[in-house]
Protein backbone atom coordinates (compact mmCIF):
# COMPACT_ATOMS: atom_id res chain seq x y z
CA UNK A 1 0.00 0.00 0.00
CA UNK A 2 1.42 3.35 -1.02
CA UNK A 3 1.90 5.88 1.76
CA UNK A 4 1.10 9.55 1.97
CA UNK A 5 2.90 11.46 -0.78
CA UNK A 6 4.08 15.05 -0.48
CA UNK A 7 5.89 17.45 -2.78
CA UNK A 8 8.17 19.22 -2.95
CA UNK A 9 10.46 17.76 -0.30
CA UNK A 10 12.41 20.98 0.13
CA UNK A 11 11.68 24.61 -0.67
CA UNK A 12 13.67 27.77 -0.10
CA UNK A 13 11.98 31.14 -0.63
CA UNK A 14 12.44 34.73 0.42
CA UNK A 15 10.09 36.41 2.85
CA UNK A 16 6.95 37.88 1.32
CA UNK A 17 7.01 35.31 -1.47
CA UNK A 18 4.29 32.70 -1.82
CA UNK A 19 4.64 28.92 -1.72
CA UNK A 20 2.39 25.90 -2.15
CA UNK A 21 2.66 22.34 -0.90
CA UNK A 22 0.87 19.32 -2.29
CA UNK A 23 -0.34 16.17 -0.54
CA UNK A 24 -1.82 12.94 -1.85
CA UNK A 25 -3.25 10.79 0.99
CA UNK A 26 -3.42 7.03 1.20
CA UNK A 27 -6.05 5.74 -1.19
CA UNK A 28 -9.46 5.54 0.43
CA UNK A 29 -8.59 7.71 3.40
CA UNK A 30 -11.40 10.13 4.13
CA UNK A 31 -9.60 12.43 6.53
CA UNK A 32 -6.57 14.59 5.75
CA UNK A 33 -4.50 16.72 8.10
CA UNK A 34 -1.82 19.39 7.69
CA UNK A 35 0.66 19.91 10.51
CA UNK A 36 3.44 22.43 11.05
CA UNK A 37 6.56 21.15 12.82
CA UNK A 38 8.99 23.84 13.89
CA UNK A 39 12.52 22.66 14.62
CA UNK A 40 12.75 21.20 18.12
CA UNK A 41 9.00 21.00 18.62
CA UNK A 42 6.23 18.49 18.11
CA UNK A 43 3.86 18.83 15.16
CA UNK A 44 0.98 21.29 15.51
CA UNK A 45 -2.28 20.74 13.65
CA UNK A 46 -3.08 23.49 11.15
CA UNK A 47 -6.16 22.14 9.43
CA UNK A 48 -8.19 18.94 9.15
CA UNK A 49 -10.42 17.91 6.26
CA UNK A 50 -13.06 15.22 6.17
CA UNK A 51 -13.56 14.40 2.51
CA UNK A 52 -13.58 17.91 1.03
CA UNK A 53 -14.99 19.75 4.05
CA UNK A 54 -13.03 21.49 6.81
CA UNK A 55 -13.41 19.92 10.27
CA UNK A 56 -10.95 22.06 12.23
CA UNK A 57 -8.92 25.07 11.13
CA UNK A 58 -8.74 26.82 14.48
CA UNK A 59 -4.93 26.98 14.45
CA UNK A 60 -4.51 28.01 10.82
CA UNK A 61 -3.22 31.61 10.43
CA UNK A 62 -5.91 32.52 7.96
CA UNK A 63 -4.43 35.88 7.06
CA UNK A 64 -1.61 34.13 5.19
CA UNK A 65 -2.33 30.40 5.10
CA UNK A 66 -4.98 28.69 3.00
CA UNK A 67 -5.75 25.09 2.18
CA UNK A 68 -8.13 23.21 -0.04
CA UNK A 69 -9.04 19.64 -0.76
CA UNK A 70 -10.93 19.62 -4.01
CA UNK A 71 -12.77 16.39 -4.83
CA UNK A 72 -11.89 14.99 -1.42
CA UNK A 73 -8.55 13.50 -2.44
CA UNK A 74 -5.44 15.65 -3.00
CA UNK A 75 -4.83 18.74 -0.94
CA UNK A 76 -2.83 21.93 -1.34
CA UNK A 77 -1.55 24.17 1.46
CA UNK A 78 -0.51 27.70 0.49
CA UNK A 79 1.35 30.44 2.32
CA UNK A 80 1.08 33.98 0.97
CA UNK A 81 3.06 36.01 1.92
CA UNK A 82 5.62 33.95 3.81
CA UNK A 83 7.32 35.16 6.97
CA UNK A 84 10.60 34.07 8.51
CA UNK A 85 8.74 32.27 11.30
CA UNK A 86 7.05 30.02 8.75
CA UNK A 87 10.29 28.09 8.36
CA UNK A 88 9.32 24.58 9.40
CA UNK A 89 8.48 21.12 8.14
CA UNK A 90 4.94 20.82 6.85
CA UNK A 91 3.54 17.36 7.38
CA UNK A 92 0.51 15.87 5.75
CA UNK A 93 -1.31 12.93 7.34
CA UNK A 94 -4.39 10.89 6.53
CA UNK A 95 -6.66 8.47 8.35
CA UNK A 96 -9.14 5.94 7.03
CA UNK A 97 -12.55 6.64 8.35
CA UNK A 98 -14.60 9.62 9.16
CA UNK A 99 -12.70 11.66 11.73
CA UNK A 100 -12.68 10.04 15.12
CA UNK A 101 -10.21 10.12 17.98
CA UNK A 102 -9.33 6.43 17.75
CA UNK A 103 -8.19 6.59 14.16
CA UNK A 104 -4.46 6.25 13.51
CA UNK A 105 -3.00 9.03 11.42
CA UNK A 106 -0.39 8.08 8.80
CA UNK A 107 2.15 10.74 7.93
CA UNK A 108 3.95 11.69 4.75
CA UNK A 109 7.67 12.56 4.59
CA UNK A 110 7.01 16.29 4.92
CA UNK A 111 8.08 19.41 3.06
CA UNK A 112 10.93 21.34 4.64
CA UNK A 113 10.46 25.09 4.10
CA UNK A 114 13.16 27.67 4.67
CA UNK A 115 12.18 31.32 4.47
CA UNK A 116 15.12 33.73 4.07
CA UNK B 1 -7.13 22.08 26.75
CA UNK B 2 -4.95 19.04 26.34
CA UNK B 3 -1.18 18.80 26.65
CA UNK B 4 1.68 16.32 26.60
CA UNK B 5 4.99 16.52 28.43
CA UNK B 6 8.09 14.59 27.49
CA UNK B 7 10.46 15.57 30.28
CA UNK B 8 13.66 14.30 28.68
CA UNK B 9 15.06 16.01 25.60
CA UNK B 10 17.45 13.10 25.05
CA UNK B 11 17.85 9.57 26.32
CA UNK B 12 21.13 7.72 25.93
CA UNK B 13 21.26 3.95 26.26
CA UNK B 14 23.71 1.19 25.40
CA UNK B 15 22.67 -1.37 22.82
CA UNK B 16 21.03 -4.35 24.49
CA UNK B 17 19.91 -2.37 27.52
CA UNK B 18 16.29 -1.52 28.30
CA UNK B 19 14.94 1.70 26.83
CA UNK B 20 12.30 3.91 28.44
CA UNK B 21 10.93 7.16 27.04
CA UNK B 22 8.68 9.06 29.42
CA UNK B 23 5.38 10.76 28.63
CA UNK B 24 2.76 12.39 30.83
CA UNK B 25 -0.45 13.93 29.59
CA UNK B 26 -3.25 16.24 30.60
CA UNK B 27 -6.71 15.98 29.08
CA UNK B 28 -10.25 16.45 30.28
CA UNK B 29 -11.97 13.11 30.37
CA UNK B 30 -10.45 9.88 29.14
CA UNK B 31 -7.56 9.89 26.69
CA UNK B 32 -6.47 8.13 23.58
CA UNK B 33 -2.67 7.99 23.55
CA UNK B 34 -0.23 7.45 20.71
CA UNK B 35 3.50 7.03 20.15
CA UNK B 36 5.20 7.96 16.89
CA UNK B 37 8.85 7.73 15.81
CA UNK B 38 10.60 10.07 13.40
CA UNK B 39 13.81 9.21 11.56
CA UNK B 40 15.92 11.95 9.93
CA UNK B 41 14.22 13.51 6.90
CA UNK B 42 11.27 11.19 7.29
CA UNK B 43 7.70 11.66 8.38
CA UNK B 44 6.30 10.29 11.61
CA UNK B 45 5.77 6.54 11.79
CA UNK B 46 3.06 5.10 14.01
CA UNK B 47 4.31 2.77 16.77
CA UNK B 48 1.34 2.03 19.00
CA UNK B 49 -1.78 3.44 20.61
CA UNK B 50 -3.88 3.02 23.73
CA UNK B 51 -7.62 3.11 23.19
CA UNK B 52 -9.15 1.03 25.97
CA UNK B 53 -8.72 -2.28 27.75
CA UNK B 54 -5.36 -3.72 28.73
CA UNK B 55 -3.07 -1.04 30.09
CA UNK B 56 -0.03 -2.65 28.44
CA UNK B 57 -0.02 -2.00 24.72
CA UNK B 58 2.32 -3.79 22.32
CA UNK B 59 3.36 -2.16 19.08
CA UNK B 60 5.78 -2.26 16.18
CA UNK B 61 9.49 -3.14 16.36
CA UNK B 62 9.26 -4.67 19.85
CA UNK B 63 8.04 -1.50 21.54
CA UNK B 64 5.38 -1.44 24.23
CA UNK B 65 3.81 1.21 26.41
CA UNK B 66 1.99 1.17 29.71
CA UNK B 67 -1.01 3.37 30.38
CA UNK B 68 -1.19 4.53 34.00
CA UNK B 69 -4.33 6.54 34.66
CA UNK B 70 -3.46 7.54 38.24
CA UNK B 71 -0.11 8.94 37.17
CA UNK B 72 -1.44 10.22 33.82
CA UNK B 73 1.51 8.59 32.11
CA UNK B 74 2.11 6.56 28.98
CA UNK B 75 5.79 5.59 29.00
CA UNK B 76 7.30 3.85 25.98
CA UNK B 77 9.54 0.86 26.62
CA UNK B 78 11.70 -1.65 24.80
CA UNK B 79 13.41 -4.49 26.67
CA UNK B 80 16.56 -4.51 24.53
CA UNK B 81 17.48 -1.43 22.49
CA UNK B 82 19.07 -1.56 19.04
CA UNK B 83 21.32 1.02 17.40
CA UNK B 84 18.63 1.33 14.73
CA UNK B 85 16.19 2.58 17.40
CA UNK B 86 18.08 5.88 17.48
CA UNK B 87 15.48 8.44 16.42
CA UNK B 88 13.08 11.12 17.67
CA UNK B 89 10.06 9.85 19.58
CA UNK B 90 6.78 11.72 20.02
CA UNK B 91 3.93 11.04 22.41
CA UNK B 92 0.48 12.39 21.48
CA UNK B 93 -2.96 12.56 23.08
CA UNK B 94 -6.51 13.16 22.00
CA UNK B 95 -9.68 13.15 24.02
CA UNK B 96 -12.11 10.26 24.03
CA UNK B 97 -15.53 11.34 23.01
CA UNK B 98 -14.24 14.15 20.85
CA UNK B 99 -17.33 15.30 19.05
CA UNK B 100 -15.60 16.38 15.93
CA UNK B 101 -12.16 15.91 14.58
CA UNK B 102 -9.17 14.01 15.80
CA UNK B 103 -7.04 16.77 17.19
CA UNK B 104 -3.78 15.15 18.21
CA UNK B 105 -1.66 17.17 20.62
CA UNK B 106 2.01 16.20 20.50
CA UNK B 107 4.75 16.45 23.06
CA UNK B 108 8.03 18.16 22.22
CA UNK B 109 9.79 14.91 21.41
CA UNK B 110 12.61 12.87 22.96
CA UNK B 111 15.73 12.05 21.04
CA UNK B 112 16.95 8.51 21.67
CA UNK B 113 20.59 7.65 21.06
CA UNK B 114 21.54 3.99 21.28
CA UNK B 115 25.27 3.43 21.43
CA UNK B 116 26.92 0.23 20.24
Interface residues (C-beta under 8 A of the other chain):
Chain A: X4 X6 X31 X33 X40 X41 X42 X43 X44 X45 X48 X55 X56 X91 X93 X95 X99 X100 X101 X102 X103 X104 X105 X106 X107 X108 X109 X110 X112
Chain B: X4 X32 X34 X36 X41 X42 X43 X44 X45 X46 X49 X51 X90 X92 X94 X95 X96 X97 X98 X100 X101 X102 X103 X104 X106 X107 X108 X109
